[in-house]
């Protein structure tokens, strides 16, 4: 009821805003009784929104550029010498690399 009819209630708080910047900072639209302040508020909120959209676009462009670099790296072709062979610490049966934890010995059977 207090909000609907602009009445003071036990749940009402007081905030004193004197400059348009303060209204913008707290996101409170100036009252209709201050039309000039409302115009300034609307202009500043529009500028703020445009700036936020521009920042978000810049962030997304940066992320996309990083992604493109990563994709480029993954699509890169690596060339190895013809006689290249990987030698792991412990080669298992069949020439593959054993997946035993380091320090665990092979059981003799």
Secondary structure, DSSP 8 states (H G I E B T S, - for coil): -HHHHT---TT-------SHHHHHHHT----TT-HHHHHHHHHHHHHHHHHHHHHHHHHHHHHHHHHHHHHHHHT------TT-----SSB-GGG-B----TT------
